[in-house]
Amino acid sequence: MPGTPTVVNDVMTRRVVALRTGAAFKDIVRTMQEWHVSALPVLDDGGHVVGVVSEADLLPKQEYSEGEVVRYGRAQHLAEVRKADAVTAGELMTAPAVAVTPDATLACAARAMARRRVKRLPVVAADGTLLGIVSRSDLLKVFLRDDPAIAEDVRREVVERLFGDAEAIRTEVRDGVVTLTGHVRDTALIPLAARLARAVAGVVDVHCALSGRPRHPDLDPDLPDPQRSAPA
C-alpha cells in the first residue's frame, strides 16, 4: 500500500458468498445469518452480478403480512407488496446492482455507498463477473496504517516532489494527523502541499505551518522583503 494509490483492490474481501437467482427465501435468510452479512450479490449462470438482495428486500414479507396487504395496497406501496409475495432471489433482488471495479478509488466507493445508501458493494471485473465485496469497514482499513509509514509517504510523495529538499521541512504524524513545518521558497505551493498530503493513504487531517523563507538581502536579492511596506 505505501507509495501507491489506494484502490478498492487493496482492501476488498475476496472470499464472498453469493446467491443464484433461484435461491429460495429461507435459504437467503439462513445464508445471511451464517455469514453475518446484511446483503448478498445475486449471480446469473455465467457468474455475472445481476442484482443484490438485502435485508430491506426481505422485510416486506414480514411487514406486509396477509392481513396487511389490503391496507397497504396503494400505488406507492405496490413494489413492497410485490416483494412480500416474492420467494426467490431473482424476484427479491434490487437490480441492477450498484458495483465498483477493483481499480476504483476508495473515495469513489465511499461516494457510491453514501449516494445509494448501501453498506457494501460488489466488486466486478470488466465483464461483470464477481471478484469480491467491499464494505464500509473495508474502506476504513486504510486508517490503520501506522504513523511512520504515513510520514514516509508524505515526505516522498509531497515534500520531495514539490520542494526538493525534504530536510528543510519537518514532517510529523500523530494518530494520522500530519503536521508540516518549515520554510519554502515558493509559497504558492503551500496550499497544494496541504491538499496532496491530505490525499496520502491513512491521513486523517493536515496541519500546514509552512511559510516563506526569511529574506537575506545579500544572499536572496530576488526574494520579496516581507518587512517592507507596500507602496501607497
PyRosetta script that sets phi, psi and omega in degrees:
from pyrosetta import init, pose_from_sequence

init()
pose = pose_from_sequence("MPGTPTVVNDVMTRRVVALRTGAAFKDIVRTMQEWHVSALPVLDDGGHVVGVVSEADLLPKQEYSEGEVVRYGRAQHLAEVRKADAVTAGELMTAPAVAVTPDATLACAARAMARRRVKRLPVVAADGTLLGIVSRSDLLKVFLRDDPAIAEDVRREVVERLFGDAEAIRTEVRDGVVTLTGHVRDTALIPLAARLARAVAGVVDVHCALSGRPRHPDLDPDLPDPQRSAPA")
pose.set_psi(1, -40.9)
pose.set_omega(1, -179.6)
pose.set_phi(2, -59.8)
pose.set_psi(2, 137.6)
pose.set_omega(2, 175.0)
pose.set_phi(3, 82.0)
pose.set_psi(3, -1.4)
pose.set_omega(3, -179.2)
pose.set_phi(4, -129.0)
pose.set_psi(4, 153.8)
pose.set_omega(4, 176.0)
pose.set_phi(5, -60.2)
pose.set_psi(5, 138.9)
pose.set_omega(5, 179.8)
pose.set_phi(6, -90.4)
pose.set_psi(6, 117.6)
pose.set_omega(6, -176.7)
pose.set_phi(7, -122.5)
pose.set_psi(7, 173.7)
pose.set_omega(7, -177.2)
pose.set_phi(8, -55.9)
pose.set_psi(8, -37.6)
pose.set_omega(8, -178.9)
pose.set_phi(9, -59.0)
pose.set_psi(9, -26.9)
pose.set_omega(9, -178.6)
pose.set_phi(10, -73.0)
pose.set_psi(10, -25.7)
pose.set_omega(10, -170.4)
pose.set_phi(11, -123.5)
pose.set_psi(11, -10.2)
pose.set_omega(11, -173.0)
pose.set_phi(12, -67.7)
pose.set_psi(12, 157.2)
pose.set_omega(12, 174.9)
pose.set_phi(13, -90.8)
pose.set_psi(13, 123.9)
pose.set_omega(13, -175.0)
pose.set_phi(14, -91.7)
pose.set_psi(14, -22.9)
pose.set_omega(14, 177.4)
pose.set_phi(15, -87.6)
pose.set_psi(15, 107.7)
pose.set_omega(15, -170.8)
pose.set_phi(16, -128.0)
pose.set_psi(16, 138.9)
pose.set_omega(16, 170.9)
pose.set_phi(17, -99.4)
pose.set_psi(17, 137.8)
pose.set_omega(17, -177.8)
pose.set_phi(18, -136.5)
pose.set_psi(18, 166.4)
pose.set_omega(18, -179.2)
pose.set_phi(19, -113.4)
pose.set_psi(19, 152.8)
pose.set_omega(19, 166.3)
pose.set_phi(20, -90.7)
pose.set_psi(20, 160.3)
pose.set_omega(20, -176.1)
pose.set_phi(21, -61.3)
pose.set_psi(21, -24.9)
pose.set_omega(21, -178.2)
pose.set_phi(22, -89.9)
pose.set_psi(22, 4.5)
pose.set_omega(22, -179.3)
pose.set_phi(23, -59.2)
pose.set_psi(23, 135.3)
pose.set_omega(23, -175.9)
pose.set_phi(24, -79.9)
pose.set_psi(24, 155.5)
pose.set_omega(24, -175.6)
pose.set_phi(25, -52.5)
pose.set_psi(25, -52.3)
pose.set_omega(25, -177.1)
pose.set_phi(26, -65.1)
pose.set_psi(26, -33.6)
pose.set_omega(26, 177.6)
pose.set_phi(27, -66.7)
pose.set_psi(27, -35.3)
pose.set_omega(27, 177.6)
pose.set_phi(28, -64.2)
pose.set_psi(28, -47.9)
pose.set_omega(28, 179.2)
pose.set_phi(29, -61.4)
pose.set_psi(29, -43.9)
pose.set_omega(29, -179.7)
pose.set_phi(30, -62.2)
pose.set_psi(30, -41.8)
pose.set_omega(30, -179.8)
pose.set_phi(31, -65.5)
pose.set_psi(31, -41.7)
pose.set_omega(31, 177.2)
pose.set_phi(32, -60.9)
pose.set_psi(32, -40.7)
pose.set_omega(32, -180.0)
pose.set_phi(33, -66.9)
pose.set_psi(33, -42.6)
pose.set_omega(33, -176.6)
pose.set_phi(34, -68.8)
pose.set_psi(34, -35.9)
pose.set_omega(34, -176.1)
pose.set_phi(35, -97.4)
pose.set_psi(35, -1.1)
pose.set_omega(35, 177.7)
pose.set_phi(36, 55.2)
pose.set_psi(36, 49.0)
pose.set_omega(36, 177.3)
pose.set_phi(37, -127.2)
pose.set_psi(37, 158.7)
pose.set_omega(37, -178.4)
pose.set_phi(38, -107.6)
pose.set_psi(38, 0.0)
pose.set_omega(38, 179.4)
pose.set_phi(39, -156.5)
pose.set_psi(39, 150.2)
pose.set_omega(39, -178.7)
pose.set_phi(40, -137.3)
pose.set_psi(40, 137.3)
pose.set_omega(40, 175.0)
pose.set_phi(41, -72.0)
pose.set_psi(41, 150.4)
pose.set_omega(41, 178.9)
pose.set_phi(42, -114.6)
pose.set_psi(42, 130.0)
pose.set_omega(42, -176.1)
pose.set_phi(43, -113.1)
pose.set_psi(43, 149.2)
pose.set_omega(43, 170.4)
pose.set_phi(44, -85.1)
pose.set_psi(44, -174.4)
pose.set_omega(44, -176.0)
pose.set_phi(45, -66.3)
pose.set_psi(45, -19.4)
pose.set_omega(45, 179.2)
pose.set_phi(46, -92.0)
pose.set_psi(46, 4.0)
pose.set_omega(46, 179.9)
pose.set_phi(47, 81.9)
pose.set_psi(47, 12.7)
pose.set_omega(47, 178.8)
pose.set_phi(48, -87.8)
pose.set_psi(48, 141.7)
pose.set_omega(48, 179.4)
pose.set_phi(49, -74.9)
pose.set_psi(49, 121.8)
pose.set_omega(49, -178.8)
pose.set_phi(50, -114.0)
pose.set_psi(50, -10.0)
pose.set_omega(50, -179.8)
pose.set_phi(51, 177.9)
pose.set_psi(51, -177.8)
pose.set_omega(51, 178.3)
pose.set_phi(52, -138.0)
pose.set_psi(52, 135.4)
pose.set_omega(52, 173.2)
pose.set_phi(53, -106.1)
pose.set_psi(53, 124.1)
pose.set_omega(53, 178.9)
pose.set_phi(54, -117.5)
pose.set_psi(54, 171.9)
pose.set_omega(54, 176.2)
pose.set_phi(55, -58.7)
pose.set_psi(55, -34.0)
pose.set_omega(55, 179.1)
pose.set_phi(56, -62.7)
pose.set_psi(56, -31.2)
pose.set_omega(56, 178.2)
pose.set_phi(57, -73.6)
pose.set_psi(57, -24.3)
pose.set_omega(57, -177.7)
pose.set_phi(58, -88.8)
pose.set_psi(58, -26.4)
pose.set_omega(58, -173.4)
pose.set_phi(59, -61.7)
pose.set_psi(59, -32.4)
pose.set_omega(59, 178.5)
pose.set_phi(60, -56.1)
pose.set_psi(60, -26.3)
pose.set_omega(60, 177.4)
pose.set_phi(61, -59.7)
pose.set_psi(61, -36.3)
pose.set_omega(61, 178.2)
pose.set_phi(62, -86.4)
pose.set_psi(62, -40.6)
pose.set_omega(62, -175.1)
pose.set_phi(63, -66.0)
pose.set_psi(63, -45.1)
pose.set_omega(63, -177.5)
pose.set_phi(64, -103.2)
pose.set_psi(64, 69.4)
pose.set_omega(64, 177.7)
pose.set_phi(65, -69.5)
pose.set_psi(65, 172.6)
pose.set_omega(65, -172.8)
pose.set_phi(66, -53.5)
pose.set_psi(66, -39.6)
pose.set_omega(66, -178.2)
pose.set_phi(67, -76.5)
pose.set_psi(67, -10.3)
pose.set_omega(67, -175.3)
pose.set_phi(68, -104.1)
pose.set_psi(68, -12.8)
pose.set_omega(68, -174.7)
pose.set_phi(69, -60.8)
pose.set_psi(69, -43.9)
pose.set_omega(69, -179.1)
pose.set_phi(70, -64.8)
pose.set_psi(70, -42.2)
pose.set_omega(70, -178.8)
pose.set_phi(71, -60.6)
pose.set_psi(71, -39.2)
pose.set_omega(71, -175.1)
pose.set_phi(72, -105.2)
pose.set_psi(72, 14.5)
pose.set_omega(72, -175.0)
pose.set_phi(73, -80.6)
pose.set_psi(73, 36.5)
pose.set_omega(73, 176.3)
pose.set_phi(74, -88.3)
pose.set_psi(74, 167.0)
pose.set_omega(74, -171.9)
pose.set_phi(75, -56.3)
pose.set_psi(75, -41.7)
pose.set_omega(75, -175.1)
pose.set_phi(76, -70.3)
pose.set_psi(76, -11.1)
pose.set_omega(76, -179.4)
pose.set_phi(77, -111.4)
pose.set_psi(77, 3.2)
pose.set_omega(77, -174.0)
pose.set_phi(78, -62.9)
pose.set_psi(78, -37.6)
pose.set_omega(78, 179.5)
pose.set_phi(79, -62.5)
pose.set_psi(79, -42.5)
pose.set_omega(79, 178.2)
pose.set_phi(80, -66.7)
pose.set_psi(80, -38.8)
pose.set_omega(80, 179.1)
pose.set_phi(81, -63.7)
pose.set_psi(81, -40.0)
pose.set_omega(81, 177.9)
pose.set_phi(82, -63.1)
pose.set_psi(82, -38.8)
pose.set_omega(82, 178.2)
pose.set_phi(83, -68.5)
pose.set_psi(83, -28.1)
pose.set_omega(83, 177.1)
pose.set_phi(84, -64.5)
pose.set_psi(84, -26.0)
pose.set_omega(84, 179.0)
pose.set_phi(85, -92.3)
pose.set_psi(85, -8.3)
pose.set_omega(85, -175.9)
pose.set_phi(86, -74.1)
pose.set_psi(86, 147.8)
pose.set_omega(86, -178.5)
pose.set_phi(87, -130.2)
pose.set_psi(87, -4.1)
pose.set_omega(87, 179.5)
pose.set_phi(88, -126.9)
pose.set_psi(88, 162.8)
pose.set_omega(88, 179.7)
pose.set_phi(89, -60.7)
pose.set_psi(89, -38.6)
pose.set_omega(89, 180.0)
pose.set_phi(90, -62.6)
pose.set_psi(90, -32.6)
pose.set_omega(90, 179.3)
pose.set_phi(91, -82.3)
pose.set_psi(91, -29.9)
pose.set_omega(91, -175.1)
pose.set_phi(92, -87.6)
pose.set_psi(92, -28.6)
pose.set_omega(92, -168.5)
pose.set_phi(93, -63.9)
pose.set_psi(93, 152.9)
pose.set_omega(93, 169.5)
pose.set_phi(94, -90.6)
pose.set_psi(94, 124.2)
pose.set_omega(94, -175.5)
pose.set_phi(95, -136.8)
pose.set_psi(95, 149.6)
pose.set_omega(95, -5.2)
pose.set_phi(96, -72.6)
pose.set_psi(96, 159.9)
pose.set_omega(96, -179.4)
pose.set_phi(97, -72.6)
pose.set_psi(97, 142.4)
pose.set_omega(97, 170.5)
pose.set_phi(98, -82.5)
pose.set_psi(98, 116.7)
pose.set_omega(98, -174.9)
pose.set_phi(99, -132.8)
pose.set_psi(99, 166.6)
pose.set_omega(99, 175.9)
pose.set_phi(100, -132.0)
pose.set_psi(100, 160.3)
pose.set_omega(100, 175.2)
pose.set_phi(101, -93.8)
pose.set_psi(101, 159.1)
pose.set_omega(101, -176.6)
pose.set_phi(102, -64.5)
pose.set_psi(102, -21.1)
pose.set_omega(102, 179.5)
pose.set_phi(103, -91.0)
pose.set_psi(103, 3.7)
pose.set_omega(103, 176.8)
pose.set_phi(104, -68.2)
pose.set_psi(104, 144.3)
pose.set_omega(104, 178.1)
pose.set_phi(105, -72.2)
pose.set_psi(105, 160.3)
pose.set_omega(105, 177.3)
pose.set_phi(106, -63.7)
pose.set_psi(106, -33.8)
pose.set_omega(106, 178.0)
pose.set_phi(107, -63.9)
pose.set_psi(107, -40.8)
pose.set_omega(107, 178.6)
pose.set_phi(108, -62.7)
pose.set_psi(108, -44.8)
pose.set_omega(108, 179.0)
pose.set_phi(109, -64.1)
pose.set_psi(109, -40.6)
pose.set_omega(109, 179.5)
pose.set_phi(110, -63.7)
pose.set_psi(110, -41.1)
pose.set_omega(110, 178.4)
pose.set_phi(111, -63.6)
pose.set_psi(111, -41.6)
pose.set_omega(111, 179.9)
pose.set_phi(112, -62.6)
pose.set_psi(112, -41.7)
pose.set_omega(112, 178.4)
pose.set_phi(113, -63.7)
pose.set_psi(113, -44.2)
pose.set_omega(113, -177.7)
pose.set_phi(114, -65.6)
pose.set_psi(114, -44.4)
pose.set_omega(114, -176.9)
pose.set_phi(115, -68.3)
pose.set_psi(115, -37.5)
pose.set_omega(115, -178.6)
pose.set_phi(116, -95.4)
pose.set_psi(116, -1.0)
pose.set_omega(116, 177.0)
pose.set_phi(117, 55.8)
pose.set_psi(117, 50.5)
pose.set_omega(117, 177.1)
pose.set_phi(118, -121.8)
pose.set_psi(118, 159.1)
pose.set_omega(118, -176.0)
pose.set_phi(119, -98.7)
pose.set_psi(119, -14.9)
pose.set_omega(119, -179.4)
pose.set_phi(120, -153.7)
pose.set_psi(120, 156.7)
pose.set_omega(120, -178.6)
pose.set_phi(121, -130.6)
pose.set_psi(121, 137.7)
pose.set_omega(121, 170.4)
pose.set_phi(122, -66.4)
pose.set_psi(122, 143.1)
pose.set_omega(122, 174.3)
pose.set_phi(123, -105.5)
pose.set_psi(123, 122.8)
pose.set_omega(123, -171.9)
pose.set_phi(124, -124.1)
pose.set_psi(124, 152.7)
pose.set_omega(124, 173.7)
pose.set_phi(125, -77.4)
pose.set_psi(125, 177.5)
pose.set_omega(125, -178.5)
pose.set_phi(126, -59.3)
pose.set_psi(126, -29.9)
pose.set_omega(126, -178.9)
pose.set_phi(127, -91.1)
pose.set_psi(127, 5.0)
pose.set_omega(127, 176.4)
pose.set_phi(128, 90.2)
pose.set_psi(128, 1.7)
pose.set_omega(128, 178.2)
pose.set_phi(129, -75.8)
pose.set_psi(129, 149.1)
pose.set_omega(129, -174.6)
pose.set_phi(130, -75.8)
pose.set_psi(130, 129.7)
pose.set_omega(130, 177.9)
pose.set_phi(131, -112.3)
pose.set_psi(131, -27.5)
pose.set_omega(131, -177.3)
pose.set_phi(132, 175.5)
pose.set_psi(132, -168.4)
pose.set_omega(132, 178.7)
pose.set_phi(133, -134.2)
pose.set_psi(133, 138.5)
pose.set_omega(133, 172.4)
pose.set_phi(134, -118.9)
pose.set_psi(134, 130.2)
pose.set_omega(134, -177.2)
pose.set_phi(135, -115.4)
pose.set_psi(135, 173.3)
pose.set_omega(135, 176.6)
pose.set_phi(136, -58.4)
pose.set_psi(136, -42.6)
pose.set_omega(136, -179.5)
pose.set_phi(137, -65.6)
pose.set_psi(137, -32.8)
pose.set_omega(137, 176.7)
pose.set_phi(138, -63.0)
pose.set_psi(138, -40.8)
pose.set_omega(138, -178.6)
pose.set_phi(139, -64.9)
pose.set_psi(139, -24.7)
pose.set_omega(139, -178.5)
pose.set_phi(140, -86.4)
pose.set_psi(140, -8.8)
pose.set_omega(140, -178.9)
pose.set_phi(141, -59.0)
pose.set_psi(141, -31.2)
pose.set_omega(141, -177.1)
pose.set_phi(142, -60.1)
pose.set_psi(142, -26.2)
pose.set_omega(142, -178.4)
pose.set_phi(143, -81.2)
pose.set_psi(143, 3.3)
pose.set_omega(143, 174.1)
pose.set_phi(144, -89.4)
pose.set_psi(144, -3.3)
pose.set_omega(144, 177.8)
pose.set_phi(145, -60.4)
pose.set_psi(145, 143.0)
pose.set_omega(145, -178.8)
pose.set_phi(146, -79.8)
pose.set_psi(146, 158.3)
pose.set_omega(146, -174.9)
pose.set_phi(147, -60.2)
pose.set_psi(147, -42.8)
pose.set_omega(147, 179.6)
pose.set_phi(148, -60.1)
pose.set_psi(148, -38.1)
pose.set_omega(148, 179.1)
pose.set_phi(149, -66.1)
pose.set_psi(149, -40.9)
pose.set_omega(149, 178.0)
pose.set_phi(150, -64.2)
pose.set_psi(150, -44.1)
pose.set_omega(150, -179.2)
pose.set_phi(151, -61.1)
pose.set_psi(151, -41.6)
pose.set_omega(151, 179.6)
pose.set_phi(152, -62.9)
pose.set_psi(152, -41.0)
pose.set_omega(152, 178.7)
pose.set_phi(153, -65.3)
pose.set_psi(153, -40.9)
pose.set_omega(153, 179.9)
pose.set_phi(154, -63.7)
pose.set_psi(154, -43.1)
pose.set_omega(154, 179.2)
pose.set_phi(155, -61.5)
pose.set_psi(155, -47.1)
pose.set_omega(155, -174.8)
pose.set_phi(156, -74.9)
pose.set_psi(156, -44.7)
pose.set_omega(156, -171.6)
pose.set_phi(157, -88.0)
pose.set_psi(157, -19.9)
pose.set_omega(157, -176.9)
pose.set_phi(158, -116.8)
pose.set_psi(158, -62.4)
pose.set_omega(158, -172.6)
pose.set_phi(159, -63.1)
pose.set_psi(159, -51.9)
pose.set_omega(159, -176.9)
pose.set_phi(160, -66.6)
pose.set_psi(160, -38.1)
pose.set_omega(160, -178.8)
pose.set_phi(161, -68.9)
pose.set_psi(161, -38.2)
pose.set_omega(161, -176.7)
pose.set_phi(162, -86.4)
pose.set_psi(162, -40.4)
pose.set_omega(162, -169.9)
pose.set_phi(163, -116.1)
pose.set_psi(163, -11.1)
pose.set_omega(163, 176.2)
pose.set_phi(164, 79.8)
pose.set_psi(164, -54.7)
pose.set_omega(164, -176.0)
pose.set_phi(165, -95.8)
pose.set_psi(165, 97.0)
pose.set_omega(165, -178.1)
pose.set_phi(166, -71.4)
pose.set_psi(166, -22.3)
pose.set_omega(166, -178.3)
pose.set_phi(167, -70.5)
pose.set_psi(167, -25.4)
pose.set_omega(167, -177.5)
pose.set_phi(168, -78.8)
pose.set_psi(168, -10.6)
pose.set_omega(168, -178.1)
pose.set_phi(169, -121.8)
pose.set_psi(169, 131.3)
pose.set_omega(169, -180.0)
pose.set_phi(170, -92.2)
pose.set_psi(170, 126.1)
pose.set_omega(170, 180.0)
pose.set_phi(171, -115.3)
pose.set_psi(171, 115.6)
pose.set_omega(171, 178.6)
pose.set_phi(172, -121.5)
pose.set_psi(172, 142.5)
pose.set_omega(172, 177.7)
pose.set_phi(173, -132.2)
pose.set_psi(173, 127.6)
pose.set_omega(173, 176.7)
pose.set_phi(174, -136.9)
pose.set_psi(174, 120.0)
pose.set_omega(174, -177.6)
pose.set_phi(175, 53.7)
pose.set_psi(175, 36.7)
pose.set_omega(175, 177.3)
pose.set_phi(176, 84.1)
pose.set_psi(176, -3.7)
pose.set_omega(176, 179.8)
pose.set_phi(177, -94.0)
pose.set_psi(177, 120.7)
pose.set_omega(177, -177.4)
pose.set_phi(178, -92.0)
pose.set_psi(178, 133.9)
pose.set_omega(178, 173.6)
pose.set_phi(179, -121.7)
pose.set_psi(179, 122.8)
pose.set_omega(179, 178.0)
pose.set_phi(180, -110.2)
pose.set_psi(180, 124.5)
pose.set_omega(180, 177.7)
pose.set_phi(181, -133.0)
pose.set_psi(181, 151.9)
pose.set_omega(181, 178.9)
pose.set_phi(182, 137.1)
pose.set_psi(182, -176.4)
pose.set_omega(182, -178.0)
pose.set_phi(183, -114.5)
pose.set_psi(183, 139.3)
pose.set_omega(183, 178.9)
pose.set_phi(184, -126.6)
pose.set_psi(184, 154.2)
pose.set_omega(184, -178.4)
pose.set_phi(185, -75.6)
pose.set_psi(185, -42.0)
pose.set_omega(185, -176.9)
pose.set_phi(186, -106.0)
pose.set_psi(186, 98.3)
pose.set_omega(186, -177.3)
pose.set_phi(187, -69.2)
pose.set_psi(187, -16.1)
pose.set_omega(187, 178.5)
pose.set_phi(188, -65.9)
pose.set_psi(188, -19.4)
pose.set_omega(188, -178.5)
pose.set_phi(189, -86.9)
pose.set_psi(189, -7.5)
pose.set_omega(189, -175.9)
pose.set_phi(190, -62.6)
pose.set_psi(190, -48.7)
pose.set_omega(190, 177.8)
pose.set_phi(191, -59.6)
pose.set_psi(191, -37.1)
pose.set_omega(191, 178.4)
pose.set_phi(192, -65.3)
pose.set_psi(192, -39.6)
pose.set_omega(192, 178.0)
pose.set_phi(193, -59.6)
pose.set_psi(193, -42.6)
pose.set_omega(193, 179.4)
pose.set_phi(194, -63.9)
pose.set_psi(194, -42.2)
pose.set_omega(194, -179.8)
pose.set_phi(195, -66.0)
pose.set_psi(195, -42.7)
pose.set_omega(195, -179.2)
pose.set_phi(196, -67.8)
pose.set_psi(196, -37.5)
pose.set_omega(196, 177.8)
pose.set_phi(197, -64.0)
pose.set_psi(197, -38.6)
pose.set_omega(197, 179.9)
pose.set_phi(198, -64.7)
pose.set_psi(198, -25.8)
pose.set_omega(198, -177.8)
pose.set_phi(199, -84.6)
pose.set_psi(199, -8.6)
pose.set_omega(199, 179.0)
pose.set_phi(200, -67.5)
pose.set_psi(200, 138.4)
pose.set_omega(200, -176.4)
pose.set_phi(201, -56.3)
pose.set_psi(201, 126.7)
pose.set_omega(201, 176.3)
pose.set_phi(202, 93.7)
pose.set_psi(202, -6.6)
pose.set_omega(202, -179.3)
pose.set_phi(203, -74.0)
pose.set_psi(203, 129.7)
pose.set_omega(203, 179.5)
pose.set_phi(204, -91.4)
pose.set_psi(204, -41.6)
pose.set_omega(204, -179.8)
pose.set_phi(205, -159.0)
pose.set_psi(205, 165.7)
pose.set_omega(205, -179.9)
pose.set_phi(206, -131.9)
pose.set_psi(206, 127.4)
pose.set_omega(206, 171.0)
pose.set_phi(207, -108.2)
pose.set_psi(207, 111.4)
pose.set_omega(207, -175.3)
pose.set_phi(208, -105.8)
pose.set_psi(208, 111.2)
pose.set_omega(208, 179.3)
pose.set_phi(209, -114.0)
pose.set_psi(209, 29.8)
pose.set_omega(209, 178.0)
pose.set_phi(210, -73.4)
pose.set_psi(210, 149.1)
pose.set_omega(210, 178.5)
pose.set_phi(211, -147.3)
pose.set_psi(211, 170.4)
pose.set_omega(211, 178.7)
pose.set_phi(212, -69.3)
pose.set_psi(212, 154.5)
pose.set_omega(212, 178.6)
pose.set_phi(213, -67.1)
pose.set_psi(213, 142.3)
pose.set_omega(213, 174.6)
pose.set_phi(214, -59.9)
pose.set_psi(214, 140.6)
pose.set_omega(214, -177.3)
pose.set_phi(215, -85.0)
pose.set_psi(215, 130.4)
pose.set_omega(215, 172.5)
pose.set_phi(216, -116.7)
pose.set_psi(216, 102.6)
pose.set_omega(216, -172.0)
pose.set_phi(217, -51.8)
pose.set_psi(217, -36.6)
pose.set_omega(217, -177.0)
pose.set_phi(218, -75.9)
pose.set_psi(218, -30.0)
pose.set_omega(218, -175.4)
pose.set_phi(219, -100.4)
pose.set_psi(219, -29.4)
pose.set_omega(219, -176.6)
pose.set_phi(220, -126.8)
pose.set_psi(220, 65.5)
pose.set_omega(220, -176.8)
pose.set_phi(221, -65.7)
pose.set_psi(221, -18.3)
pose.set_omega(221, -177.9)
pose.set_phi(222, -85.9)
pose.set_psi(222, -10.8)
pose.set_omega(222, 179.5)
pose.set_phi(223, -83.6)
pose.set_psi(223, 142.6)
pose.set_omega(223, 177.9)
pose.set_phi(224, -68.3)
pose.set_psi(224, 150.1)
pose.set_omega(224, 178.7)
pose.set_phi(225, -91.8)
pose.set_psi(225, 107.8)
pose.set_omega(225, -177.7)
pose.set_phi(226, -66.1)
pose.set_psi(226, -18.1)
pose.set_omega(226, -178.6)
pose.set_phi(227, -83.8)
pose.set_psi(227, -16.4)
pose.set_omega(227, -177.7)
pose.set_phi(228, -81.1)
pose.set_psi(228, 130.8)
pose.set_omega(228, 179.9)
pose.set_phi(229, -70.4)
pose.set_psi(229, 149.2)
pose.set_omega(229, 176.3)
pose.set_phi(230, -69.4)
pose.set_psi(230, 145.5)
pose.set_omega(230, 179.7)
pose.set_phi(231, -62.0)
pose.set_psi(231, 146.0)
pose.set_omega(231, -179.1)
pose.set_phi(232, -70.9)
pose.dump_pdb("model.pdb")
